[in-house]
Every structure is written in structure tokens, then in C-alpha cells.
Amino acid sequence: MLYILAWLRWLQVNGIIRVPELKEYADQYQMMIVCPDGGNSSWYFDSPVDSTMKYETYIGAKYRLWLMKHYKTIKDRKARAITGLSMGGHGGLFLGFRHADYFGACGSMSGGVDLNFSRNKFDVVKRIGYFIDQAQLENYSVINVVENYPKDSPGYHLLIAAPKIFFTITIMHCMKKWYD
């Protein structure tokens, strides 16, 4: 099963239209592809300031239980992966690392890995609050949860591309954090 997360509902609205091969790939590889709704600028975590924004709980717990109840799925976490584009790239890694008991692999395409640099952009403060302290902010950044990923997992993948702000931040922080 492959979870694909998007930015501002792009995939849910445009994904199958722009990439009709997704259906063919799903059939060819006998794979379920799910595209949960990430809302507008949810960043796929539970907002500490907006009780209606519980996307980590929704995707990491409730949605997955619903899928397992209503569809025949493989129970092994190594049969499930999560990835996404832009905000969904952050969500793919964030949820993949924090719910590694469920996801065997995770990925990101142009995802923001450190919310420190986009704190005042892309509605991040709207989701985490204006007065959040540095330690709390770090709990929501992928760059700080990567160490929690189980060593027996197939792995994770970063595809670094536009937007330019995420490219620069990803390169600088991945090198600093992972190679120090």
C-alpha cells in the first residue's frame, strides 16, 4: 500500500487526471494507492492551537484502521510506504518516522524538512501557533525525528527539487544533521 500526500489537495484534485498511469501502476503491481486529504496547509501533524487540525491522528491512526477494516491489506509494515510532494513531503517523512510501526518506508519529494525556515511562510505558524518555543517547533520538524526511524526498515528517500527554499534548507540541514 502506498500513501501519497500532497500540498493543498493537489493530488486529490489533479493527480489521477495529470498522472493517469497511477491507476495502471496500481493494477500492474497489485498495489493500493491511497491519497488522504491533507486539507489546506495541515502539514500533516496535530496542531497544538487548532483542535480541528488533527492530521497525524487521522492518518497515523484512524484512517489506517479504517483502511484495514474495509480492505484486504497486508499486515506487515514493510508492505506499506508513505511519501508526498511539498507539504506532503514533510508529511510523508514526519508520519513515516513517527509511525514506523506502521510504515516500512517513507519518502519526500521537495518536502520541507525543517520548519524553522518556513515558520512564517506556508501557514506554518497558523498550525503551530505564533508563540511556540524553539523546542516545541523542533518536535514538528522532520529533521529532528529522523533518528527515531527503526534500523530494520527498508529506508527513506529524499527527492530534492523545487521549491528553491526547501532545496537549500534540505541540503544544508541534512548534511549538518546526518553527517556530523
ChimeraX attribute file (.defattr): number of C-alpha atoms within 10 A of each C-alpha:
attribute: neighborCount
match mode: 1-to-1
recipient: residues
	/A:1	18
	/A:2	18
	/A:3	18
	/A:4	24
	/A:5	29
	/A:6	30
	/A:7	23
	/A:8	18
	/A:9	18
	/A:10	16
	/A:11	22
	/A:12	18
	/A:13	10
	/A:14	11
	/A:15	16
	/A:16	12
	/A:17	11
	/A:18	10
	/A:19	11
	/A:20	11
	/A:21	12
	/A:22	14
	/A:23	13
	/A:24	11
	/A:25	13
	/A:26	14
	/A:27	12
	/A:28	9
	/A:29	8
	/A:30	10
	/A:31	15
	/A:32	16
	/A:33	18
	/A:34	14
	/A:35	16
	/A:36	17
	/A:37	20
	/A:38	27
	/A:39	15
	/A:40	15
	/A:41	18
	/A:42	25
	/A:43	33
	/A:44	29
	/A:45	23
	/A:46	19
	/A:47	21
	/A:48	14
	/A:49	14
	/A:50	12
	/A:51	9
	/A:52	9
	/A:53	21
	/A:54	17
	/A:55	23
	/A:56	22
	/A:57	15
	/A:58	18
	/A:59	21
	/A:60	20
	/A:61	13
	/A:62	12
	/A:63	15
	/A:64	13
	/A:65	12
	/A:66	11
	/A:67	12
	/A:68	12
	/A:69	10
	/A:70	8
	/A:71	9
	/A:72	9
	/A:73	14
	/A:74	11
	/A:75	10
	/A:76	11
	/A:77	16
	/A:78	18
	/A:79	15
	/A:80	22
	/A:81	23
	/A:82	29
	/A:83	27
	/A:84	24
	/A:85	22
	/A:86	24
	/A:87	25
	/A:88	32
	/A:89	30
	/A:90	32
	/A:91	36
	/A:92	31
	/A:93	32
	/A:94	30
	/A:95	26
	/A:96	27
	/A:97	26
	/A:98	18
	/A:99	18
	/A:100	22
	/A:101	14
	/A:102	21
	/A:103	25
	/A:104	23
	/A:105	24
	/A:106	28
	/A:107	26
	/A:108	27
	/A:109	22
	/A:110	24
	/A:111	31
	/A:112	30
	/A:113	31
	/A:114	21
	/A:115	23
	/A:116	15
	/A:117	12
	/A:118	16
	/A:119	17
	/A:120	12
	/A:121	10
	/A:122	15
	/A:123	15
	/A:124	18
	/A:125	18
	/A:126	16
	/A:127	21
	/A:128	22
	/A:129	16
	/A:130	12
	/A:131	8
	/A:132	13
	/A:133	10
	/A:134	9
	/A:135	8
	/A:136	11
	/A:137	18
	/A:138	16
	/A:139	13
	/A:140	23
	/A:141	21
	/A:142	24
	/A:143	21
	/A:144	16
	/A:145	18
	/A:146	18
	/A:147	13
	/A:148	11
	/A:149	20
	/A:150	13
	/A:151	8
	/A:152	8
	/A:153	15
	/A:154	12
	/A:155	14
	/A:156	19
	/A:157	12
	/A:158	17
	/A:159	14
	/A:160	18
	/A:161	15
	/A:162	13
	/A:163	12
	/A:164	11
	/A:165	13
	/A:166	21
	/A:167	17
	/A:168	14
	/A:169	19
	/A:170	22
	/A:171	12
	/A:172	11
	/A:173	14
	/A:174	15
	/A:175	11
	/A:176	10
	/A:177	12
	/A:178	10
	/A:179	7
	/A:180	6
